[in-house]
Amino acid sequence: MLGIVTCAYLVTPLSGRATADYWLALILLGVGVVLWAVNRMVVGKVRFDAGKLDE
């Protein structure tokens, strides 16, 4: 609950952050999504088998 309240506070103008900070965060988030999509198209879905970790 405390984490939700803290995050909600930080994304409001009450925190005193500049609008440019939010735009930068949005751009970086978009870049991350694009890189994830490119990786998913090139590599494909990776199958993970936890049972092979003991070997």
PyMOL Python script that loads the backbone (N, CA, C, O; Angstrom):
from pymol import cmd

cmd.read_pdbstr("""\
ATOM      1  N   MET A   1       0.824  -1.192   0.000  1.00  0.00           N
ATOM      2  CA  MET A   1       0.000   0.000   0.000  1.00  0.00           C
ATOM      3  C   MET A   1       0.870   1.259   0.000  1.00  0.00           C
ATOM      4  O   MET A   1       0.586   2.221  -0.713  1.00  0.00           O
ATOM      5  N   LEU A   2       1.909   1.239   0.790  1.00  0.00           N
ATOM      6  CA  LEU A   2       2.780   2.405   0.868  1.00  0.00           C
ATOM      7  C   LEU A   2       3.442   2.672  -0.483  1.00  0.00           C
ATOM      8  O   LEU A   2       3.600   3.826  -0.880  1.00  0.00           O
ATOM      9  N   GLY A   3       3.824   1.625  -1.176  1.00  0.00           N
ATOM     10  CA  GLY A   3       4.437   1.783  -2.494  1.00  0.00           C
ATOM     11  C   GLY A   3       3.475   2.384  -3.501  1.00  0.00           C
ATOM     12  O   GLY A   3       3.868   3.224  -4.310  1.00  0.00           O
ATOM     13  N   ILE A   4       2.230   1.966  -3.460  1.00  0.00           N
ATOM     14  CA  ILE A   4       1.219   2.513  -4.369  1.00  0.00           C
ATOM     15  C   ILE A   4       1.007   3.993  -4.106  1.00  0.00           C
ATOM     16  O   ILE A   4       0.941   4.795  -5.038  1.00  0.00           O
ATOM     17  N   VAL A   5       0.900   4.350  -2.846  1.00  0.00           N
ATOM     18  CA  VAL A   5       0.691   5.760  -2.487  1.00  0.00           C
ATOM     19  C   VAL A   5       1.904   6.596  -2.891  1.00  0.00           C
ATOM     20  O   VAL A   5       1.750   7.698  -3.416  1.00  0.00           O
ATOM     21  N   THR A   6       3.094   6.083  -2.652  1.00  0.00           N
ATOM     22  CA  THR A   6       4.315   6.814  -3.012  1.00  0.00           C
ATOM     23  C   THR A   6       4.409   7.018  -4.516  1.00  0.00           C
ATOM     24  O   THR A   6       4.719   8.119  -4.970  1.00  0.00           O
ATOM     25  N   CYS A   7       4.148   5.980  -5.293  1.00  0.00           N
ATOM     26  CA  CYS A   7       4.199   6.101  -6.754  1.00  0.00           C
ATOM     27  C   CYS A   7       3.137   7.067  -7.255  1.00  0.00           C
ATOM     28  O   CYS A   7       3.401   7.861  -8.158  1.00  0.00           O
ATOM     29  N   ALA A   8       1.949   7.011  -6.686  1.00  0.00           N
ATOM     30  CA  ALA A   8       0.884   7.927  -7.105  1.00  0.00           C
ATOM     31  C   ALA A   8       1.277   9.368  -6.813  1.00  0.00           C
ATOM     32  O   ALA A   8       0.982  10.264  -7.604  1.00  0.00           O
ATOM     33  N   TYR A   9       1.932   9.595  -5.696  1.00  0.00           N
ATOM     34  CA  TYR A   9       2.389  10.948  -5.359  1.00  0.00           C
ATOM     35  C   TYR A   9       3.453  11.437  -6.338  1.00  0.00           C
ATOM     36  O   TYR A   9       3.430  12.594  -6.758  1.00  0.00           O
ATOM     37  N   LEU A  10       4.387  10.554  -6.701  1.00  0.00           N
ATOM     38  CA  LEU A  10       5.500  10.962  -7.551  1.00  0.00           C
ATOM     39  C   LEU A  10       5.078  11.291  -8.979  1.00  0.00           C
ATOM     40  O   LEU A  10       5.800  12.007  -9.674  1.00  0.00           O
ATOM     41  N   VAL A  11       3.944  10.797  -9.434  1.00  0.00           N
ATOM     42  CA  VAL A  11       3.517  11.090 -10.802  1.00  0.00           C
ATOM     43  C   VAL A  11       2.552  12.273 -10.859  1.00  0.00           C
ATOM     44  O   VAL A  11       1.992  12.557 -11.918  1.00  0.00           O
ATOM     45  N   THR A  12       2.352  12.954  -9.760  1.00  0.00           N
ATOM     46  CA  THR A  12       1.486  14.132  -9.751  1.00  0.00           C
ATOM     47  C   THR A  12       2.331  15.395  -9.710  1.00  0.00           C
ATOM     48  O   THR A  12       3.496  15.342  -9.317  1.00  0.00           O
ATOM     49  N   PRO A  13       1.774  16.515 -10.102  1.00  0.00           N
ATOM     50  CA  PRO A  13       2.514  17.782 -10.037  1.00  0.00           C
ATOM     51  C   PRO A  13       2.860  18.189  -8.601  1.00  0.00           C
ATOM     52  O   PRO A  13       3.700  19.067  -8.405  1.00  0.00           O
ATOM     53  N   LEU A  14       2.243  17.581  -7.613  1.00  0.00           N
ATOM     54  CA  LEU A  14       2.527  17.912  -6.220  1.00  0.00           C
ATOM     55  C   LEU A  14       3.967  17.602  -5.825  1.00  0.00           C
ATOM     56  O   LEU A  14       4.495  18.201  -4.888  1.00  0.00           O
ATOM     57  N   SER A  15       4.605  16.670  -6.533  1.00  0.00           N
ATOM     58  CA  SER A  15       5.973  16.290  -6.188  1.00  0.00           C
ATOM     59  C   SER A  15       6.985  17.357  -6.588  1.00  0.00           C
ATOM     60  O   SER A  15       8.134  17.314  -6.147  1.00  0.00           O
ATOM     61  N   GLY A  16       6.576  18.310  -7.417  1.00  0.00           N
ATOM     62  CA  GLY A  16       7.472  19.393  -7.811  1.00  0.00           C
ATOM     63  C   GLY A  16       8.398  19.062  -8.970  1.00  0.00           C
ATOM     64  O   GLY A  16       9.311  19.830  -9.276  1.00  0.00           O
ATOM     65  N   ARG A  17       8.175  17.949  -9.602  1.00  0.00           N
ATOM     66  CA  ARG A  17       9.026  17.581 -10.739  1.00  0.00           C
ATOM     67  C   ARG A  17       8.617  18.365 -11.984  1.00  0.00           C
ATOM     68  O   ARG A  17       7.455  18.732 -12.163  1.00  0.00           O
ATOM     69  N   ALA A  18       9.604  18.607 -12.830  1.00  0.00           N
ATOM     70  CA  ALA A  18       9.353  19.319 -14.080  1.00  0.00           C
ATOM     71  C   ALA A  18       8.641  18.398 -15.070  1.00  0.00           C
ATOM     72  O   ALA A  18       8.798  17.178 -15.025  1.00  0.00           O
ATOM     73  N   THR A  19       7.867  18.994 -15.954  1.00  0.00           N
ATOM     74  CA  THR A  19       7.149  18.219 -16.972  1.00  0.00           C
ATOM     75  C   THR A  19       8.119  17.492 -17.896  1.00  0.00           C
ATOM     76  O   THR A  19       7.809  16.413 -18.402  1.00  0.00           O
ATOM     77  N   ALA A  20       9.289  18.078 -18.116  1.00  0.00           N
ATOM     78  CA  ALA A  20      10.291  17.451 -18.979  1.00  0.00           C
ATOM     79  C   ALA A  20      10.728  16.094 -18.420  1.00  0.00           C
ATOM     80  O   ALA A  20      11.063  15.192 -19.188  1.00  0.00           O
ATOM     81  N   ASP A  21      10.728  15.944 -17.115  1.00  0.00           N
ATOM     82  CA  ASP A  21      11.098  14.659 -16.515  1.00  0.00           C
ATOM     83  C   ASP A  21      10.124  13.560 -16.928  1.00  0.00           C
ATOM     84  O   ASP A  21      10.524  12.428 -17.202  1.00  0.00           O
ATOM     85  N   TYR A  22       8.854  13.908 -16.967  1.00  0.00           N
ATOM     86  CA  TYR A  22       7.844  12.922 -17.352  1.00  0.00           C
ATOM     87  C   TYR A  22       7.957  12.568 -18.835  1.00  0.00           C
ATOM     88  O   TYR A  22       7.781  11.409 -19.210  1.00  0.00           O
ATOM     89  N   TRP A  23       8.247  13.553 -19.674  1.00  0.00           N
ATOM     90  CA  TRP A  23       8.426  13.280 -21.100  1.00  0.00           C
ATOM     91  C   TRP A  23       9.638  12.383 -21.326  1.00  0.00           C
ATOM     92  O   TRP A  23       9.589  11.455 -22.133  1.00  0.00           O
ATOM     93  N   LEU A  24      10.717  12.659 -20.616  1.00  0.00           N
ATOM     94  CA  LEU A  24      11.913  11.824 -20.741  1.00  0.00           C
ATOM     95  C   LEU A  24      11.619  10.392 -20.310  1.00  0.00           C
ATOM     96  O   LEU A  24      12.033   9.443 -20.976  1.00  0.00           O
ATOM     97  N   ALA A  25      10.910  10.235 -19.203  1.00  0.00           N
ATOM     98  CA  ALA A  25      10.546   8.895 -18.738  1.00  0.00           C
ATOM     99  C   ALA A  25       9.668   8.180 -19.761  1.00  0.00           C
ATOM    100  O   ALA A  25       9.840   6.984 -19.997  1.00  0.00           O
ATOM    101  N   LEU A  26       8.736   8.897 -20.365  1.00  0.00           N
ATOM    102  CA  LEU A  26       7.859   8.308 -21.376  1.00  0.00           C
ATOM    103  C   LEU A  26       8.657   7.882 -22.609  1.00  0.00           C
ATOM    104  O   LEU A  26       8.409   6.814 -23.168  1.00  0.00           O
ATOM    105  N   ILE A  27       9.596   8.700 -23.029  1.00  0.00           N
ATOM    106  CA  ILE A  27      10.437   8.363 -24.181  1.00  0.00           C
ATOM    107  C   ILE A  27      11.288   7.135 -23.882  1.00  0.00           C
ATOM    108  O   ILE A  27      11.385   6.228 -24.709  1.00  0.00           O
ATOM    109  N   LEU A  28      11.906   7.102 -22.699  1.00  0.00           N
ATOM    110  CA  LEU A  28      12.734   5.955 -22.339  1.00  0.00           C
ATOM    111  C   LEU A  28      11.907   4.675 -22.224  1.00  0.00           C
ATOM    112  O   LEU A  28      12.365   3.600 -22.612  1.00  0.00           O
ATOM    113  N   LEU A  29      10.714   4.788 -21.702  1.00  0.00           N
ATOM    114  CA  LEU A  29       9.821   3.633 -21.621  1.00  0.00           C
ATOM    115  C   LEU A  29       9.461   3.152 -23.023  1.00  0.00           C
ATOM    116  O   LEU A  29       9.428   1.948 -23.278  1.00  0.00           O
ATOM    117  N   GLY A  30       9.193   4.078 -23.926  1.00  0.00           N
ATOM    118  CA  GLY A  30       8.891   3.724 -25.315  1.00  0.00           C
ATOM    119  C   GLY A  30      10.063   3.035 -25.995  1.00  0.00           C
ATOM    120  O   GLY A  30       9.878   2.057 -26.718  1.00  0.00           O
ATOM    121  N   VAL A  31      11.276   3.545 -25.764  1.00  0.00           N
ATOM    122  CA  VAL A  31      12.472   2.923 -26.337  1.00  0.00           C
ATOM    123  C   VAL A  31      12.618   1.495 -25.807  1.00  0.00           C
ATOM    124  O   VAL A  31      12.961   0.580 -26.556  1.00  0.00           O
ATOM    125  N   GLY A  32      12.360   1.318 -24.534  1.00  0.00           N
ATOM    126  CA  GLY A  32      12.441  -0.022 -23.954  1.00  0.00           C
ATOM    127  C   GLY A  32      11.444  -0.985 -24.569  1.00  0.00           C
ATOM    128  O   GLY A  32      11.771  -2.144 -24.821  1.00  0.00           O
ATOM    129  N   VAL A  33      10.236  -0.516 -24.811  1.00  0.00           N
ATOM    130  CA  VAL A  33       9.212  -1.362 -25.432  1.00  0.00           C
ATOM    131  C   VAL A  33       9.605  -1.715 -26.858  1.00  0.00           C
ATOM    132  O   VAL A  33       9.419  -2.853 -27.289  1.00  0.00           O
ATOM    133  N   VAL A  34      10.146  -0.750 -27.594  1.00  0.00           N
ATOM    134  CA  VAL A  34      10.579  -1.022 -28.971  1.00  0.00           C
ATOM    135  C   VAL A  34      11.715  -2.034 -28.980  1.00  0.00           C
ATOM    136  O   VAL A  34      11.709  -2.958 -29.793  1.00  0.00           O
ATOM    137  N   LEU A  35      12.693  -1.876 -28.087  1.00  0.00           N
ATOM    138  CA  LEU A  35      13.805  -2.827 -28.026  1.00  0.00           C
ATOM    139  C   LEU A  35      13.316  -4.225 -27.647  1.00  0.00           C
ATOM    140  O   LEU A  35      13.808  -5.220 -28.179  1.00  0.00           O
ATOM    141  N   TRP A  36      12.348  -4.303 -26.724  1.00  0.00           N
ATOM    142  CA  TRP A  36      11.783  -5.598 -26.362  1.00  0.00           C
ATOM    143  C   TRP A  36      11.119  -6.250 -27.578  1.00  0.00           C
ATOM    144  O   TRP A  36      11.287  -7.446 -27.818  1.00  0.00           O
ATOM    145  N   ALA A  37      10.361  -5.451 -28.342  1.00  0.00           N
ATOM    146  CA  ALA A  37       9.657  -5.984 -29.509  1.00  0.00           C
ATOM    147  C   ALA A  37      10.639  -6.471 -30.572  1.00  0.00           C
ATOM    148  O   ALA A  37      10.431  -7.525 -31.173  1.00  0.00           O
ATOM    149  N   VAL A  38      11.697  -5.715 -30.804  1.00  0.00           N
ATOM    150  CA  VAL A  38      12.705  -6.128 -31.785  1.00  0.00           C
ATOM    151  C   VAL A  38      13.370  -7.418 -31.328  1.00  0.00           C
ATOM    152  O   VAL A  38      13.563  -8.334 -32.128  1.00  0.00           O
ATOM    153  N   ASN A  39      13.723  -7.498 -30.048  1.00  0.00           N
ATOM    154  CA  ASN A  39      14.332  -8.717 -29.518  1.00  0.00           C
ATOM    155  C   ASN A  39      13.393  -9.901 -29.653  1.00  0.00           C
ATOM    156  O   ASN A  39      13.822 -11.002 -29.999  1.00  0.00           O
ATOM    157  N   ARG A  40      12.127  -9.683 -29.386  1.00  0.00           N
ATOM    158  CA  ARG A  40      11.140 -10.761 -29.481  1.00  0.00           C
ATOM    159  C   ARG A  40      11.006 -11.246 -30.922  1.00  0.00           C
ATOM    160  O   ARG A  40      10.849 -12.443 -31.161  1.00  0.00           O
ATOM    161  N   MET A  41      11.066 -10.322 -31.887  1.00  0.00           N
ATOM    162  CA  MET A  41      10.953 -10.712 -33.299  1.00  0.00           C
ATOM    163  C   MET A  41      12.206 -11.440 -33.773  1.00  0.00           C
ATOM    164  O   MET A  41      12.112 -12.389 -34.552  1.00  0.00           O
ATOM    165  N   VAL A  42      13.372 -11.009 -33.312  1.00  0.00           N
ATOM    166  CA  VAL A  42      14.626 -11.606 -33.785  1.00  0.00           C
ATOM    167  C   VAL A  42      14.897 -12.938 -33.090  1.00  0.00           C
ATOM    168  O   VAL A  42      15.191 -13.933 -33.754  1.00  0.00           O
ATOM    169  N   VAL A  43      14.801 -12.966 -31.777  1.00  0.00           N
ATOM    170  CA  VAL A  43      15.145 -14.161 -31.015  1.00  0.00           C
ATOM    171  C   VAL A  43      13.951 -15.093 -30.879  1.00  0.00           C
ATOM    172  O   VAL A  43      14.109 -16.314 -30.913  1.00  0.00           O
ATOM    173  N   GLY A  44      12.778 -14.538 -30.726  1.00  0.00           N
ATOM    174  CA  GLY A  44      11.581 -15.348 -30.502  1.00  0.00           C
ATOM    175  C   GLY A  44      11.383 -15.588 -29.016  1.00  0.00           C
ATOM    176  O   GLY A  44      12.133 -15.079 -28.183  1.00  0.00           O
ATOM    177  N   LYS A  45      10.373 -16.360 -28.701  1.00  0.00           N
ATOM    178  CA  LYS A  45      10.087 -16.650 -27.304  1.00  0.00           C
ATOM    179  C   LYS A  45      11.107 -17.644 -26.780  1.00  0.00           C
ATOM    180  O   LYS A  45      11.339 -18.681 -27.402  1.00  0.00           O
ATOM    181  N   VAL A  46      11.715 -17.341 -25.650  1.00  0.00           N
ATOM    182  CA  VAL A  46      12.733 -18.198 -25.059  1.00  0.00           C
ATOM    183  C   VAL A  46      12.057 -19.135 -24.069  1.00  0.00           C
ATOM    184  O   VAL A  46      11.316 -18.706 -23.185  1.00  0.00           O
ATOM    185  N   ARG A  47      12.327 -20.404 -24.236  1.00  0.00           N
ATOM    186  CA  ARG A  47      11.761 -21.398 -23.328  1.00  0.00           C
ATOM    187  C   ARG A  47      12.750 -21.617 -22.179  1.00  0.00           C
ATOM    188  O   ARG A  47      13.949 -21.788 -22.400  1.00  0.00           O
ATOM    189  N   PHE A  48      12.233 -21.608 -20.971  1.00  0.00           N
ATOM    190  CA  PHE A  48      13.069 -21.737 -19.778  1.00  0.00           C
ATOM    191  C   PHE A  48      12.661 -22.997 -19.036  1.00  0.00           C
ATOM    192  O   PHE A  48      11.490 -23.191 -18.709  1.00  0.00           O
ATOM    193  N   ASP A  49      13.651 -23.857 -18.774  1.00  0.00           N
ATOM    194  CA  ASP A  49      13.395 -25.085 -18.030  1.00  0.00           C
ATOM    195  C   ASP A  49      14.220 -25.042 -16.746  1.00  0.00           C
ATOM    196  O   ASP A  49      15.436 -25.231 -16.780  1.00  0.00           O
ATOM    197  N   ALA A  50      13.557 -24.794 -15.613  1.00  0.00           N
ATOM    198  CA  ALA A  50      14.257 -24.685 -14.334  1.00  0.00           C
ATOM    199  C   ALA A  50      14.885 -26.010 -13.922  1.00  0.00           C
ATOM    200  O   ALA A  50      15.831 -26.020 -13.134  1.00  0.00           O
ATOM    201  N   GLY A  51      14.385 -27.117 -14.432  1.00  0.00           N
ATOM    202  CA  GLY A  51      14.940 -28.422 -14.091  1.00  0.00           C
ATOM    203  C   GLY A  51      16.359 -28.620 -14.596  1.00  0.00           C
ATOM    204  O   GLY A  51      17.107 -29.410 -14.022  1.00  0.00           O
ATOM    205  N   LYS A  52      16.741 -27.934 -15.637  1.00  0.00           N
ATOM    206  CA  LYS A  52      18.091 -28.077 -16.207  1.00  0.00           C
ATOM    207  C   LYS A  52      19.122 -27.263 -15.455  1.00  0.00           C
ATOM    208  O   LYS A  52      20.313 -27.378 -15.741  1.00  0.00           O
ATOM    209  N   LEU A  53      18.706 -26.449 -14.510  1.00  0.00           N
ATOM    210  CA  LEU A  53      19.655 -25.629 -13.756  1.00  0.00           C
ATOM    211  C   LEU A  53      20.488 -26.466 -12.794  1.00  0.00           C
ATOM    212  O   LEU A  53      21.603 -26.075 -12.447  1.00  0.00           O
ATOM    213  N   ASP A  54      19.972 -27.601 -12.360  1.00  0.00           N
ATOM    214  CA  ASP A  54      20.690 -28.460 -11.421  1.00  0.00           C
ATOM    215  C   ASP A  54      21.780 -29.258 -12.079  1.00  0.00           C
ATOM    216  O   ASP A  54      22.660 -29.773 -11.390  1.00  0.00           O
ATOM    217  N   GLU A  55      21.757 -29.379 -13.381  1.00  0.00           N
ATOM    218  CA  GLU A  55      22.722 -30.213 -14.104  1.00  0.00           C
ATOM    219  C   GLU A  55      24.065 -29.550 -14.178  1.00  0.00           C
ATOM    220  O   GLU A  55      25.000 -30.110 -14.751  1.00  0.00           O
TER     221      GLU A  55
END
""", "prot")
cmd.dss("prot")
cmd.show_as("cartoon", "prot")
cmd.util.cbc("prot")
cmd.orient("prot")
